[in-house]
Amino acid sequence: MNHLVLRVPQAFGRWGVVIVVVIVVLYILVLTGTKIELGIGPAV
């Protein structure tokens, strides 16, 4: 697994790393966003 993780960024270069980080951040924002919406929805 570690070898694959290291090879992917090298294959795409710096942009590959940026894309992976952006996807992870967006994924976390979506999860937190849905939790916030579900939490505020019933309260309102």
DRENLUMZA-871336 format. One record per residue: residue number from 1; residue in one letter; x, y negated, z negated of N, C-alpha, C in turn. Coordinates in steps of 0.2 Angstrom, whole numbers. Last residue first. Example, Ala and Ser with C-alpha at 12.3 -4.5 7.8 and 13.67 -1.06 7.14 Angstrom:
BEGIN
+-----+---------+-------+-------+-------+-------+-------+-------+-------+-------+-------+
| num | residuo |  n_c1 |  n_c2 |  n_c3 | ca_c1 | ca_c2 | ca_c3 |  c_c1 |  c_c2 |  c_c3 |
+-----+---------+-------+-------+-------+-------+-------+-------+-------+-------+-------+
|   2 |       S |    64 |    11 |   -35 |    68 |     5 |   -36 |    64 |     0 |   -39 |
|   1 |       A |    66 |    28 |   -39 |    62 |    22 |   -39 |    66 |    16 |   -39 |
+-----+---------+-------+-------+-------+-------+-------+-------+-------+-------+-------+
***
This chain:
BEGIN
+-----+---------+-------+-------+-------+-------+-------+-------+-------+-------+-------+
| num | residuo |  n_c1 |  n_c2 |  n_c3 | ca_c1 | ca_c2 | ca_c3 |  c_c1 |  c_c2 |  c_c3 |
+-----+---------+-------+-------+-------+-------+-------+-------+-------+-------+-------+
|  44 |       V |  -173 |  -119 |   -69 |  -177 |  -124 |   -66 |  -184 |  -122 |   -65 |
|  43 |       A |  -169 |  -106 |   -73 |  -169 |  -111 |   -78 |  -174 |  -117 |   -76 |
|  42 |       P |  -169 |   -99 |   -61 |  -174 |   -97 |   -66 |  -175 |  -103 |   -71 |
|  41 |       G |  -157 |  -106 |   -55 |  -164 |  -105 |   -52 |  -169 |  -104 |   -57 |
|  40 |       I |  -145 |  -106 |   -62 |  -149 |  -112 |   -62 |  -156 |  -111 |   -60 |
|  39 |       G |  -141 |   -93 |   -60 |  -141 |   -95 |   -67 |  -146 |  -101 |   -67 |
|  38 |       L |  -140 |   -92 |   -46 |  -145 |   -87 |   -50 |  -146 |   -89 |   -57 |
|  37 |       E |  -131 |  -102 |   -44 |  -138 |  -102 |   -41 |  -143 |   -98 |   -45 |
|  36 |       I |  -120 |   -96 |   -50 |  -122 |  -102 |   -52 |  -129 |  -103 |   -50 |
|  35 |       K |  -118 |   -84 |   -42 |  -120 |   -83 |   -49 |  -122 |   -90 |   -52 |
|  34 |       T |  -115 |   -90 |   -30 |  -122 |   -86 |   -31 |  -123 |   -85 |   -38 |
|  33 |       G |  -103 |   -96 |   -33 |  -109 |  -100 |   -31 |  -115 |   -96 |   -32 |
|  32 |       T |   -95 |   -85 |   -36 |   -96 |   -90 |   -41 |  -103 |   -94 |   -39 |
|  31 |       L |   -95 |   -79 |   -23 |   -97 |   -76 |   -29 |   -99 |   -80 |   -35 |
|  30 |       V |   -90 |   -90 |   -15 |   -96 |   -87 |   -14 |   -99 |   -83 |   -20 |
|  29 |       L |   -77 |   -92 |   -21 |   -82 |   -97 |   -21 |   -89 |   -95 |   -20 |
|  28 |       I |   -71 |   -80 |   -18 |   -72 |   -81 |   -25 |   -78 |   -87 |   -25 |
|  27 |       Y |   -71 |   -81 |    -4 |   -75 |   -75 |    -7 |   -76 |   -77 |   -14 |
|  26 |       L |   -63 |   -92 |    -2 |   -70 |   -93 |     0 |   -74 |   -87 |    -3 |
|  25 |       V |   -51 |   -86 |    -7 |   -54 |   -92 |   -10 |   -61 |   -93 |    -9 |
|  24 |       V |   -49 |   -76 |     3 |   -50 |   -75 |    -4 |   -53 |   -80 |    -8 |
|  23 |       I |   -48 |   -84 |    14 |   -53 |   -79 |    14 |   -54 |   -77 |     6 |
|  22 |       V |   -36 |   -92 |    11 |   -42 |   -95 |    12 |   -48 |   -90 |    11 |
|  21 |       V |   -26 |   -81 |    10 |   -28 |   -85 |     4 |   -35 |   -89 |     5 |
|  20 |       V |   -27 |   -77 |    24 |   -28 |   -72 |    18 |   -30 |   -76 |    12 |
|  19 |       I |   -22 |   -88 |    30 |   -29 |   -86 |    32 |   -31 |   -81 |    26 |
|  18 |       V |    -9 |   -90 |    25 |   -14 |   -95 |    24 |   -21 |   -92 |    25 |
|  17 |       V |    -3 |   -78 |    30 |    -4 |   -79 |    23 |    -9 |   -84 |    22 |
|  16 |       G |    -4 |   -81 |    44 |    -8 |   -75 |    41 |    -9 |   -76 |    34 |
|  15 |       W |     4 |   -92 |    46 |    -4 |   -93 |    46 |    -7 |   -87 |    44 |
|  14 |       R |    16 |   -86 |    44 |    14 |   -91 |    39 |     6 |   -91 |    39 |
|  13 |       G |    14 |   -70 |    52 |    18 |   -76 |    50 |    15 |   -80 |    45 |
|  12 |       F |     8 |   -59 |    55 |     5 |   -65 |    57 |     9 |   -71 |    56 |
|  11 |       A |    18 |   -50 |    51 |    15 |   -49 |    58 |    12 |   -56 |    60 |
|  10 |       Q |    20 |   -54 |    38 |    25 |   -54 |    42 |    23 |   -54 |    49 |
|   9 |       P |     7 |   -50 |    32 |     9 |   -57 |    32 |    15 |   -58 |    37 |
|   8 |       V |     9 |   -35 |    34 |     3 |   -39 |    37 |     5 |   -47 |    38 |
|   7 |       R |    19 |   -30 |    26 |    20 |   -30 |    34 |    14 |   -35 |    37 |
|   6 |       L |    15 |   -31 |    13 |    21 |   -35 |    15 |    21 |   -36 |    23 |
|   5 |       V |     5 |   -22 |    14 |     3 |   -29 |    11 |     9 |   -33 |    14 |
|   4 |       L |    11 |   -10 |    17 |     6 |   -13 |    22 |     5 |   -20 |    20 |
|   3 |       H |    19 |    -8 |     6 |    23 |    -9 |    12 |    18 |   -12 |    17 |
|   2 |       N |    10 |    -6 |    -4 |    14 |   -12 |    -5 |    17 |   -14 |     2 |
|   1 |       M |     4 |     6 |     0 |     0 |     0 |     0 |     4 |    -6 |     0 |
+-----+---------+-------+-------+-------+-------+-------+-------+-------+-------+-------+
***
